[in-house]
Structures are given as structure tokens and as C-alpha cells.
Amino acid sequence: MSETPSKGQDYEASLAAASTTVAEFEHSRRGFVHRLQHALHVNPALVPLIVLVLAIVVFGLLLGSKFFSPFALTLILQQVQIVGIVAAAQSLVILTAGIDLSVGAIMVMSSVVMGQFTFRYGIPPAVAVACGLACGTALGFVNGWLVSKVKLPPFIVTLGMWQIVLAANFLYSANETIRAQDIEAEAPILQFFGTTIEMGSARLTYGAVFMLILFVVLAYALRQTAWGRHVYAVGDDKDAAELSGVRTDRVLISVYMLSGLICAFAGWALIGRIGSVSPTSGQLANIESITAVVIGGISLFGGRGSILGALFGALIVGVFTLGLRLLGADAQWTYLLIGVLIIAAVAVDQWIRKVSV
């Protein structure tokens, strides 16, 4: 004789079915969130790329051919080339969970060395350029040595280096600007990165081309070489990287030295951009580089992000600056929107971290 299920058993079965349905719904929701988090984690440059494309489309619709012209689009590359190059250097340091507040000062000091060695000491311009590049690399080495060997916080080290190099820059140059006419007549190699390549109405400088090549090379090195994987490992967890056999001190020193060298190249490009050697130029490069890196989705906690994101971040700032200028908007709107983007970028980074826990 078969037993008829009681009301209590029916209720329990219904409750179990309802619980299963809710669990499946929650699993579906969590699945979507985690898939989105995984996509952003694997492709950290995706968000700034989307923002860049949307910004170009919006300003293109508002301004038409005035913005979409080859001249305007290549002008953006010219305007962001210095910030972009310095942002590449900043990105390397931030990927190791550090920060470099001295990038702008190193950039200017390197350019001053190139100019002063040429015009004060009569050194051949090519040799003076090499000396400027060596100067930037040496200053980066000092930063890296203090951070890795002396175990000082990167913020404190680079803050102090920023003040020291800034003061040394003014003292050494006697606050003297080397004029563009003198450079063009006697040492045109100093203005090399300012040379223009014309392709119809589009105009590119060697500095802009160098910036693009630099990002491609660094992206390859970070993703496809052992050194690049070690950089990410140090930024993600320095102690774990050491236990895995990574020579973290050597990695940190190499990163800061490479950052200094890239800043020296930025100093060379700066001479080409403004035409002269000025000890007062590029004062906001450190803040602008951090802005590009943060908007580009590179985590300030280190160990996560794509260096191409820094390029997209610099281009986003360039697009907003040029677009709002062409619209006749007040320049303060640019700072307002960039500030919103910075906070939004950090919020997205925090969200990714919370979801991945």
C-alpha cells in the first residue's frame, strides 16, 4: 500500500525547490559578475580603451569633421607625447607597487644636461645627448637603490629626489634658457624628436612615433619576457616573489633605472616639442603621468594592469582637452572631467578587487 505524502513533506519539497531556484538565480548573477570581473582582470586596458573610443565618437558627433580630421587626431598625439612617454616610465614603477614623484624633475634635468654640455662645455651634441640619457639612468638607479637596498618607501624617496633634482636643475642651469634659434643653428640633434612627418593633412613628430613604439616594446617586454613577469610578481606580492626565487632587489633597481632612462628620452623629446632647453618646463609631468596611469586602469596597489592602458589614459586626457577647446568650453571643465575619471578609475579597481575576493 503506497504512502501518500503529507502536507509537511509537500511543504519541505516546495521549500527545497524554491531554494534551488534562488540558488540558481544567485549563481547566474554571480556568474555574470565574475565573468565581467575576469574580463577586466585579464584585459585591464579594456575600460580605458572603451572610454577613449566613446570620447572620440561623442566629440566627433558634436564637432564633425572639425574633430575627425587627420590633422586634429594627429595633433592629439603630438600634444600628449611628453606625458605619454613619462607615463610609460611611471607605469613601470607603479606596477611594482611603488610610485615615482621625481619623473618630471629627472626629465627636465636630463634635458638641461644635454643643453648645458653642448653650449657651456662645447661637447659634441650627440655625446651631450648620451650624457643626458646617462644622467637620467643614474638618477633612476639612486631611486631604485634606496627603495630596494635601504628599504625606504618609494613615496618618500622620490619625493625627496624630486626636490633635490629640482633644486640642482635650477642651480646648475642658473635658471638660464637656451634659445631655440641657437639650438637650431648649432645643435639640431637636440630638436630631433620635434621633426615633423607630413602625410597629407596629418602631421606626426618623431616624438609621437617614439612614444607609440615605446609602448609597444614595453608591452611586449612585460608580457613575453621573464623580466616582465618578475615585475608583475614583485608588485603583486614581493615576499612571495622572493620565496619563488625572484631577485626582487635587482628587479626594482632595473625598473627605476629604466624609468630614469625613459624620462631622459622624454627630456630629449621635450626639447624637440618646445624648441628650447628650459629649466622651468615640464613642472607638472609627475602629476600628469600619474593621472594617465590611473585613468589607464593600472592598479596603484601594483601587480595588475596593462601598460597600454597608460597610453589610452594619456590619449583620453588629450581628447578631452582638444575636444572641449574646440567646443569653446572653459578649461576648468577639462580638469573637472579628468578628476571624475580618476575617481571612477580607482573605484573600478577597488570593485574588481572586492569581487575577486
N, C-alpha and C positions, 0 to 999 in steps of 0.2 A: 504494500500500500504506500503510494508516494506521499511525501510530506509537502504540504502547502506552505510556501514562505510566509512568515509572519510579517506584520506591519513594521516591526523593528528591523527585520532583515531587509525589507524593501527600502526603508529609510537609509540604512547603512550603505546599501548598494548605490542608491541615488547620490548620497554624500560622496562616496568614493568616485563615482563617475564625474561629479561636479568638480572634485578636487583635481582629477586627472585633466579635465578640460582647462581649468585655471592654470595648472602647471604647464600644459602645452602652450597656452597663450603667453604665459610669462617666459617660457623658453624661447618662443618665437620672437618676443620683444627683445629679450637678452641677446638672441642670435643676431638680430639686425644691428643692435648697438655694438656688439662685439665685432661684427663684420666691418662696420664703419670705423671703429677704433683700429682694427687690424689694417684696414686700407690706409688710414692716416699714419699709422706707425710704420708700415712698410714703405709708403710713399710720402715722406714728410714734406716734400715740396709741392704736394698736390694743392693744398689750401692756398698758398700764395700765388700759385700759377692760375688758379680759378679766379682769385681776386684781381690779378693783373689783366686777365682776358676780359672780365666783366668791366673793369675800369676803362679799358681801351674801347670796348663796344659802346659804353654809355657816353663817353666823351666824343666818340665818333658819330653817334646819333645826334648829339647836341651841336656839334661843330661841323659835321660833314667833312668835305674834302680839305677843309682848313686844318683839321687834325689828322686825317688819314693820309695826307700827302707824304711821299717818301722823305721830303725834307724835314717835316715835323717829327716823324718817327725816328729818323736817324739823329735828329737834334737831341732827342731824349737820351740816346746812347752817349752822345758827347757830353751832356750835362752831368750824367751820373758816373762817368768813367772813373773819376778820382775816388768818389765814395765807394764805388763798386770794388775797386782794387783794394782799398783799405778794409772794406767789409770782408773780403776773402781772407785777409790776414786775421781779422777779428774772429772770423768763424772758426779757424783752426784752434785758437786759444779757447774759445767758449766750448768747443766740442770736448775739451779736456776738463771741463767744469771750472775753468778759470775765466778771467776777463782781463783785457789789456786796455788801460786808460791812457797809455803812452803812445798809441799808434799815430796819432796826429802829430805829436811832437817829434817822433822819430822820422816821420815823413818829411817834415819841414827841415829838420836838422840835416837830413841826407841831401836835400836839395841845396841847402846853404853850403855844405861841404863841397858839392860839385861846383857851385859858382865861385866860391872863395878860392878854392885850389886852382881854378883856371885863371881868374883875373888878379888875385892877390899874389900868388906864388909863380904864375906863369907855367904851370904844369899843363901838358897836353890835355885837351878836353876829354879825350877817350879815357886817359888814365884818371882824370879827375872824376869822371863818372864811375869808374871802377872803385875809386876810393870812397865815393858816396855810398855805393852799394855795400862795401865792406863795413862802413860806419853803421849803417842800419842793422846789418847782421850782428855786429859786435854788441850793439845796444840790446838787441834781442837775446843774445847769449847771456848778458848780465841779468836780464829779467828771468830767463829760464834757470840760471844757476841759483839765484836767490830763492826761487819758488821750489825747485826740486831738491837742492842740497841743503840750504839753510832752513827750509820748510816754513818760509814766510807766506802769508796769504797773498794770492795774486792781486787782489784789490789793493792792498797796502803797498806792495812792491811797485806796481805800475802807476799808482797814484804818486808815489814819491819820485819814480823815474820821469813821469810827466813833468813835474815841477823842476827837476834837475835839468832835464834836456831842454825845457822851455827857456830856463834862465841861461843855460850855456849857449843856446842858439842866439839869444839877443846879445850876450856879452861877446861872443866870437865874431858875430857879423857887425857889431856896433850899430845894430838896427839900420843897416845900410841895404838899400835895394839895388840890385844890378839890373840896369835897364834892358828892355827888350831889344832896342837898337844895337846896343853893344854886343849882346849875345848873338844876334843875327849876323853881325859883321865878323865877329872873331871866333865864335864857338857855336855854330849852328847845330852841332850834335846834341847840345843841351835841349834844343827845341824839337828833337826828333819825333817825340810822341805827339806833337802838335801838327805834324804834317797831314794834310788833308787828302783823302782819296775821293774823287768825284765819280759818281756813277749816275749819269743823268742829273736829276734834281736831288738825288740822295747824296749826302756828304758824310763820310766817316773819317775819323782821325786814326792814326796808328795807335793812339792811346786806347780808343774804344775797342779796336780789334785785339789789342793785347789783353784787355780786360776779359773779353769773351774767351780767348784762348786759355788764359789763366784759369778760369773757372772750369773749363773742360778738362784741363790737365789735372787740377786738384780733385775734381770729382772722380776721375779715373784712379788717381793715387789712393784716395780714401776708400774706395770700394773694391779695388782689384789688387792691392798690394798688402803685404804683411804689416808694413808701417802704418797704413791707413787703418787696418783692423785694430792695431795696438792703440792708436789714437782714440778710437771709439771705446775700447776696453778700459783705458785709463779714465776717461770721462764717466763711464758707467759705474765702475767700482774699482778704484785704484788698488785697494788691498787685495781684492780678488784677482786683479790682473797680475800683481806681484806674485801671488801664490801660483799662478799659471805659468810663471817663468818670464813674464814680460819685464823688460828692464825699464821701469816706469820713469826713472830719473833721466835716462837717455832720451826717451820719447818726449818728455816735457821740454828738455833743452832743445831738441831738434825742432819742436813745434814753435817755440819762442824765437829761435834763430830764423826759421823760415818766415815767420810773421814779420820780423825785423827786415829781412831781405825784401819781402813783398812791399812793405811800407817804403823802403828806399826806392823801389821801382815806382811807387806812387808819387814820391817826391820828384823823380825824373819826369814822370808824366805831368805833374803839376806845373813844372817849368814850361812844358810844351803847351799846356792849357792856358796859362795866363801870360806866357811870353817872357816873363821876367823871373828873377830869383828874389823873392820877398820873404823876410823872416816873420812877417805878420800874417801870412796867408795860411789857410787850412786850419784855423783855430778850433773849428767845431767838428773836425773829422772824426774824433773819437766818439762823440755823441751820435753823429750821423751814421757811423759804421755800426754801432750797437743797435740803432733804430732799424737799419736794413736787415741785420741778423735776426732780430726779434720778430719783425714782420715776416721774415722769410721762414719762420717756423722752426728755427734751431733752438732747442731747449737750453735755457740758461743754467739748468742743472747738469748739463753735459751728457755726452754719450748718445744723443739722439738728434737727428736732423740731417738734412742734405745741404751741402754747400751751395748747390744750385738755388736753394731757397733764398740765400743771401742775395744772389743776383736778381731774383724775382722781387725781393724786398726793395732793393735799390731802384729797380725799374718802376715799381709801384709808386714810390715817392716821386720819381721823375715824371710819371704820367699825371699824377695829381697836380704837381707843381705847374707843368706846362698847360694842362687842360684848364685849370682854374684861372691861370694867367690869360689864356686866350678868351675865356668867358668874361674877363674883366672883373673877376671877384677879388675881394681884399685878400692879401697874402696871409692874413691870420686864419682864413678858412683852411688853408693848407695845413698849418700846424694843428688846428683842431681835428681835422680828419685823420692826420697821421697819429695823433695822440689816441684817438679812438681805435685805430688799427693796432697800435701797440698793446693796449689793454685787452683787446679782443684776441690777439695772438697769444698772449700769456694765459688768458682764460681757456683757450682751446688746448694749450699744452697741459694745463692743470687737469682739464676734463679727461684728456687721454690718459693721464697718469691714474686718475681715480677709477676709470672704467677698467684699466688693465690690472687693477689690484684684485 
